[in-house]
């Protein structure tokens, strides 16, 4: 397999900057940026240069580490003050994308672990705290690689050689660390000689299925066919689809799942045609403090992403209004199973989610 990146988000060797691949430039250009500035970090997430819930979490952890080191070198030599300053900056970074729970999860973990380090380490200094934070960010990255492998293993157990898979948006290596979530079983299957045929929705409004999913699968040697979002029904009805694999940006305590807009429509179609619909993501994507999908904040984006972004000329008149939500929520009753790194969760989801966390 020739495309399993693990370094599209990383920290520089000196720990003074975070390096990231600009996913918004793909598939036509491969551009990496390096920054130590908070505003540039915020913009990278907001502009979808860094995207995919797990990838955003990894990026945020590295941003926390880099900003801490920069503040220390700029003269913040009191450890408690450094924690306070970093916390304020990470609160701002957390506002860049409100739907993906991995962003807040990674930030909270970094800050909590940092405070614990100071409490438990006699003679802790700002230097040792910065070193600890860099190690913790690296652990988050390494853990995600292992989680993706486990998710891929569980997902692969649900399909067989020759099956057709429909996926929506992008939940491959670019969105995570390695393998991905929704694409994990497909890429792992390819490694093991299990040939799966993938139909990738182009996925409006940002075409991440077209630009990223087909790019990853094609480069991995997977049989992939790109379709427009409104073609999902015809390929399901024709018997070409045996399962749907989608990622997730946040899962509520009852199993409702937020993913790129259009996912709920795919789930409704799958239920109509009797096709299993699977949501794949690490356990960290489950927000137990969020009772149902009704409480998930849905990000709305600019109208020009629909009318102008991918066209040489505008495709609608300037005065035409646009509604451009980035996500929708799939009701738990439409989900056949939630595939996590801790196992395959099935309804009733309140119970299976609780047991997964207890385990």
N, C-alpha and C positions, 0 to 999 in steps of 0.2 A: 504494500500500500504506500502510495507516494504523497499522501497529504494527511498527516496527523500532527498539526502544529501544537507545540507546548510553549512557545515563546512569543506569541502574538501580544501578550502583556507580560512585562517583566520589569525588574528593578535593575538599574545600572550597577556595574561592579563596585563603584564607590558609594552606592547607596544614596546618591544625591539627586537622582531623577528617576522618573518612571517612563518606560519606553512602551509604546503601543502601536499596533497596526491600525491604520485608518480604514475601518470596514466600509465607510461610506464611499470610498474610492474604488472598491472592488466591483466587478471583476476585471476592469480594464487597467487599473493601476495598482501596484503594491507599494504603499507609502507608509513609512514608519516615522513617528514623531517622538521627541523626548522633551519632558517638561518637569519643572519643579514648582511651577506657579499654580496656586489654587484656582484661579479663574480659568486657566487653560484646562485644568483637570475637570472642572465643572462643565465647561463647554464641550469637552470630548464626549462626556456622557450625554449631555443634552442634544448634541448634534448627531448622535448615534455613530460617532467614530468608534467608540467603545460601546458595544451592546451585547445583549444576551445576559439573562439574569445572573448565572454563575460567574461569567466573565466580568460583569460590572462589580460583583462582590470582590473578586480577586484584585481588580484594578483599584477599588476603593481602599483595600487593605494596604496595597503598595503606596497609594497616595498618602495615607495616614503616616506611614513610616517615613516617606520622603519629606513631608511637611514638618514632621517632628524634628528631623535632622537639620533641616534648613533653619527652623526657629532657634534650635540650640546653637548652631554656628553663627546665628545673627545676634546672639547675646542673651537668649533666655536660658539662664543657667540654674534656675530653681526648678526642681522636678515637679512640684505641685503646680507651679505657674505654667510649666510646659504642658502638663495634662489639661489644664484649663484652656490654654490657647488652642491646642490641637482639638479639643472637644468643640470649641466654638467654630473652628474651621470645618470640621466634619459635619456639624449640624447644617452648615451651608451646603456642603457637597451633597448631603442626603436629599436636598430639595431638587436636585437635578432631574430625577425621575421618580415620581411618587408611587408607581405601581409595583415595580420589582422589589420584592422583600429582601433579596440577597444584598442589596445595597445597604439597607439599614442593619441587616444582620451582621454583615462583615464589620461595619463601623462600630456597632455596639460591642462586638467581640473584641476588637482591637482596643477600645477604650477600657472595657471592663478588665481585660487581661493586663493592661498597663497599670491600672490602679491596684490590682492584686499583686503585681510584681513589686510595686513600691511598698505595699503593706508587709510583704513577706520577706523582702530582701534587705538585710541589714547593710547600711552604708550604700544604698542604691543612689546613683547619680544620674544626671540627665544623659550622660554618655552611655551608661549601662542600660538606661531605659530605651534610648534610641536603638541600641543593638538588639534589645529584647523585641521591640516592635518589628524590626526588620525580620527577625527569625519567625515571629508569629505570622507575619504576612506570607512568608515562604511556606509555612505550615498550611495555611489556608489554601494556597495554590496546590501543594502536594496532595492534600486531602481531597481536593476536587477531582484531581486526576484519578485517584482511587475510587471515589464515588461514581464517577462516570463509567469506569470499568464495571463496577457492580451493577449499575443500572442497565448497561448494555447486556450483561449476562442474563439478568432477569427478563429483559425484553426479548432477547433472542429465543428464550425458552417458549415463547408464546406464538412463534411463527415457524414455518417450515420452508425448505428449499422450493423456490419457484413461486412463492406468494407475491402478491402485489400489495404494496404499501402506499397509502396516501399520507402526505405530511403537509403541514401548513406553517408558514413562516420559516425561521431558521433556528434549529436547536442542535447544531453540529459542533465540531471542534472550535470553530470561531466564537461560538456563543458560550463556550465553557473553557475547558483546559485541554482535553484530549478526548476523542471519541464523540463527545457530546451526550445529550440526553435522548431526544427523539430520534436522532440519527445514529446513536450509539449501537443499537442492535444491528442496524444495517451495515455499518462499517466493521463491526466485530464479525458479523456473518461473512462479509467479504474475505476477511483474513482467514476464516475457517472453511471456505469453500461453499458457504450457503449463499446461493444467488437469489437475491430479492429484487423485484422490479418496482421502482419507485416512481410515483406520480407526485410531482412537487407543485403545489399551488404557487402562483407567482406572488401572492399575498400583498394585497393593498394595505395601506397606502404607500408603503416604502419599498415594495417589490423585493423584500429580503429573500423570498423563496426563489425568485428568478436570479437575483444578483449573487446570492450567497449559497443557498442550498444546492442549486444545480451546479454551481462552481465547485463546491466541496465534493459532491458525489461523482461528478464527471471526472475530476482529478484523481479520485480514489478508484476509478474503474467500475463504478456501479452503474447498472442500466437505469438511467433516469430520464423521465419524460416531463418536460415543463408544460403545465396547463394554466389557463386563466382560472381565477377563483370560481367563476360561474360555470366551469366545466366539471366540477367535482361530482355533480349528480349523474351525468351521463356515463362517466367512467365507473361509478359505483353500480349503476343499473346494468351496465354491460357485463358485469361479473369480473372486472379486472382488479378489483380491490378486495383483499381478504382481511385487512386490518388498517386502522388509522393510528398513526403515532404522532403526537404533538407534544411540544414542550409546555412550559408554564412559567409565568413570572411571579405568581402568588397563588397559593392554595389556601382557602379558608378552612376553619376547623371542621366544617360539615362536608368538605370535599369539593365545594364549588371552586373552579379553577379559572384564573385570568390568564389569557394568552393573547397573541396578536389578533386584532379585530378580524372577524370572519371565522374564528375557530368554533364558536357556538353553532354557526350555520353548518359547518362540517359535521359536528356531533349530531345535529338534528337529522341530517341526511343519512348518516350512518345508522342511526336508530331505525329510520324508516326502512332501510334496505337490509337490516339485520346484520350489520358489520360491526365487529368489536371496535370500540373507540378507547384508546389508551392515552393517558396523560403521564409523561415521564419527567421526573425532576428529583433533585436531591431532597432529603428530608428537611433541609434548611429552608426550602421554598415554602414549606407549610407554616402559615402564620396562625398559631393557636389562639392568639389574642384577637383574631378576626373571626367572629362567629359564622358569618355567611358571606357570600359573594356580594351582597348588597352593600357591605361596608368597605369594599375595595374601591379606592379612588382611581378613576379612569382618566388617564392623561389625554388631553386634547391637543392636537398639533395644528400647525398653520395651514391655511387653505391652499397656499401655493404648492404644497406637496401633492395635491390632487390636480390642480389646474395647470401647473407650469413645470414642475420639477424634472420630469422625464421627457419633455417635449421641446422642440426647437421653437415652437410658437404656442401660446396659451390655447388650451383645449376648451375653455369656457370664457364667456364674457367677463370683464373685470367686476361687474356689479353682481354676478351670480354668487349667492351665498353657498358656503360649504360646511358640512359637518364632518370633522376629521378626528374621530376617536382613535387612539393608537391600539386599544385593547377592547375585548369584550369578555364576559364571564360565562363560562359553560356550566350549566346546572349539574350538580353531582348525580342526578338521576339519569343523565345522558352518558355518564362515564362508566365504562366497563370495569376499569381498574386503574389505580394510580401506581405507577412503577417507580419505586425509590431505591436508594442504595441500601435500605434496610429491609427490602422485600417488596412483594406485590400486595398492595392494599386493596381490599374490596369492601363493598357496602355491607353493613352500615359504616360509613366512613368515620363518624365520630369515634366509634369503638376501635376500628383498625388503626386510626391515627394515634389515638391515645396509647394503644399497646406498642406501636412502633417507637414512640418517644420513651415509654417506660423501658423497653428492651434495650 
